[in-house]
Each structure stands twice: as structure tokens, then as C-alpha cells.
Amino acid sequence: MFKINDNYLKLPGSYLFSMIAKKVNAYSQANPGKKIIRLGIGDVTLPIAPAIIESLHGAVDEMGRAETFRGYAPDLGYEFLRNAIAENDYKARGCGIEADEIFISDGAKCDSGNIQEIFSADNRIAVCDPVYPVYVDTNVMAGRAGAYDAQKETWSDIIYMPCLAENDFAPELPKETPDIIYLCFPNNPTGAAVTKDRLQEWVDYANRTGAAIIYDAAYEAYISQENVPHTIYECEGARTCAIELRSFSKNAGFTGVRLGFTVIPKELKCGDVSLHSLWARRHGTKYNGAPYIVQRAGEAVYSKEGQAQVREQVAYYMKNAKYIMEGLREAGYTVSGGVNAPYIWLKAPDGMTSWEFFDFLLEKANVVGTPGSGFGPSGETYFRLTAFGSYENTVEAVERMKRL
Ligand SMILES: Cc1ncc(COP(=O)(O)O)c(C=O)c1O
């Protein structure tokens, strides 16, 4: 008789977004005339840029002609895309990442969830608190998290690294030594960035203790400040301790198209086994490659027109972020993030909890955000707003909040 992987039963329900939907539905049913503005979503709203659409069309046409038809993509991804990534995202920044150290995938969610498979089941993981939930939940599924404490909303075997105003929302080196450290900068949900010096401390720490860093840089395109690294490989020694995850979702609007990649330098080893070879094995066995047409679309992101167009989109969202930051500051809120990321992290006023503030904002301003407690215990009393709405809605939401 089969048995299930009962680690899945340990997972608490994904309460956050279902609870938000339930509350918003209940409110709009009771108040049908009210215009609700949603600044809670982490999804982009602008359409895909014209240069990318053109490339997609061209690739679709190629698939319809015998001479240019393509079947299975190479395991690691097409060279045209891996070369464009190596040149533009790494070599142009002085980082010696080679095309064959890049693994093309269908997004950073899958990669950030799957990467733990190549590590031993008894490795200890450390995560930021608050955190993008995928890192924790996939380690729970793999049996690496221990027991859940429903009161504290933490797992016994996970090392939590609080990210609070006191440490500029970037974690301190942990007291217990982890084997795997998940870092995400610019951060979802706090919108915080890490300086190069602080990231270098993490790289040095990982090399000293023999830990691996899984660095999620899905929001790299939003970096605006000089001293914020665009990739962990800007830090010395990162090639021997860090895996980097990237996505085309937030820089180029591929949330529905699906494309991302993982970088594993060949020097990253456990004894004489390279993680690169394990991930290549895993990729070759379990994955048949991102679609050709999507990889061509990814290549177009790096073209001259593509770059100009996607930068314009990022600027559009960041104009929203600026409007939210300035407006809410003016209204007396304590806000952070929003400078190198499309997320604004604000302190719930008057001692309210995250959920109390959610209800207050929904009822009094008809604005929807995301309660910080949904991302971890240190998110309690915080609230996330995103810059992915339209400019008009963003302005209206902020004006409503100012009037509260
Ligand atoms: C930190 C972080 N990593 C990864 C992802 C997922 O990226 P993708 O759409 O490439 O799967 C998200 C999406 O919101 C994210 O916030």
C-alpha cells in the first residue's frame, strides 16, 4: 500500500492570499458601489514590450516551417540566450560567469523551490524573516524543517534571521551556523536592498563556515542606488559559495510567459563534487527546457530596443513606488523599501497588527495591501504595498490614505 510524503501534511494552509481574497470579496459584496484599489498584488500589469512581442511572433513563425522548426531545447537552454545573459548580466558588470554556468528555466519560483533537492536532507537552512514563502515550504516538503510551532509560526529546525528597521531589513549573521542560507535582495516583501559591503560579509561568512548561499535576485532590475550589487558575483569569493536565481518576470513582464535562470559557478563544490554537475544532472533528468519561442523572447530583452522598453516599464513602476513613498511619508507613515524594489513596507500605525491595518484600510480607504505577518513573524505590524498597479490607481489609493 502506498504511503504519502507526510511532510506535506505538516504545511499550514496557505492562509495569506486566500484570507485576503475572502475579506475583499465579502467587503465588495456588502458594498457593491465601492471602487476597491488593489495594491497587494506581486504581479506585473503592463503588457509585454513590443520588441519582445516581435521576437515571440518571429519564433512562432519559425516553429511553423520545416526548415526552422525546433523540438526539445538543449537541457541547459539555448546558447543564444545563455550568451546574452553571460555578457549583459555578468561580464558587463565585471563578473566572470560563463554561459555554461547558466541554466535556463521556466522561472525563479521553480528554481528556488527545486534547488534544495541537490543538498542533503539533514542540512540546516537559514531564512530571512519575513521571507518569500517558497524557500521555507519547499524545505518543509523535503523534511528539512522539523516541527511547526503554530503559536510562533516557526519551524523548529529552521534558523530565522529577523529583518527589522533596526538592521535596515538586512539580516545579521546568525548565532547558529546554517548549511544553506537563503538571501533575497532586493527583497520581497520588505523592498530592502543590501549594500555590497554587507553582502560581502555574507560571502566571507559562507566561505569561512562552508555554507552555500542561495541568492534570489528576481528584482535586480529595480536597483537604482550605486552601492547596491546587481549580482552576488560582484562580491569576492562568491564563486565558491553562491548560487544565484534570476527571473524575467519582474524586469520584462514574463509572469505569464515564464522564463528564469540559475547560475552555479563550477568552483562551488562539496569536497570534489561540484553543485553544477548535480544541478545539470537534475535538470537533464527532470526538465526538458523552456520553450524555444520563450527563450527567443528572453533574448529580445537584451536587444537595444528591448532594453530601452523594459527599462521604461521598470521606471513606470518605480514612479508609482516614489509616489507611494512620498505620499505616505507626508501622511505620517513610517515607510521603507520602494527605492531599489517595487515593494513598499510600511509600519501599521497606532499599534495596529498587520491584519487590523488590512481591515482598516479596506474599510476606510477601499485599498488592499498585504499584511506583513503573512511573510513571517517579524512581519507582524508591517504591511506591504506594491508599485505594480496603474499610476492613476496608485495616485488615487495614496490620496485616499492621506485623507484617513
Ligand atoms: C523573491 C521572489 N523570487 C521568485 C519569484 C518568482 O519568480 P518567477 O515568476 O520567475 O517564478 C518571486 C515572485 O513574486 C519573488 O518575489
PDBQT file of the ligand as one rigid body, heavy atoms in Angstrom, charges set to zero:
ROOT
HETATM    1  C1  LIG A 501      11.602  36.736  -4.345  1.00  0.00    +0.000 C 
HETATM    2  C2  LIG A 501      10.929  36.097  -5.486  1.00  0.00    +0.000 A 
HETATM    3  N1  LIG A 501      11.539  35.100  -6.131  1.00  0.00    +0.000 NA
HETATM    4  C3  LIG A 501      10.957  34.492  -7.162  1.00  0.00    +0.000 A 
HETATM    5  C4  LIG A 501       9.703  34.862  -7.598  1.00  0.00    +0.000 A 
HETATM    6  C5  LIG A 501       9.049  34.117  -8.716  1.00  0.00    +0.000 C 
HETATM    7  O1  LIG A 501       9.580  34.425  -9.940  1.00  0.00    +0.000 OA
HETATM    8  P1  LIG A 501       9.098  33.683 -11.269  1.00  0.00    +0.000 P 
HETATM    9  O2  LIG A 501       7.895  34.398 -11.776  1.00  0.00    +0.000 OA
HETATM   10  O3  LIG A 501      10.280  33.768 -12.169  1.00  0.00    +0.000 OA
HETATM   11  O4  LIG A 501       8.783  32.267 -10.922  1.00  0.00    +0.000 OA
HETATM   12  C6  LIG A 501       9.033  35.898  -6.973  1.00  0.00    +0.000 A 
HETATM   13  C7  LIG A 501       7.688  36.279  -7.434  1.00  0.00    +0.000 C 
HETATM   14  O5  LIG A 501       6.953  37.019  -6.871  1.00  0.00    +0.000 OA
HETATM   15  C8  LIG A 501       9.657  36.533  -5.882  1.00  0.00    +0.000 A 
HETATM   16  O6  LIG A 501       9.045  37.504  -5.223  1.00  0.00    +0.000 OA
ENDROOT
TORSDOF 0
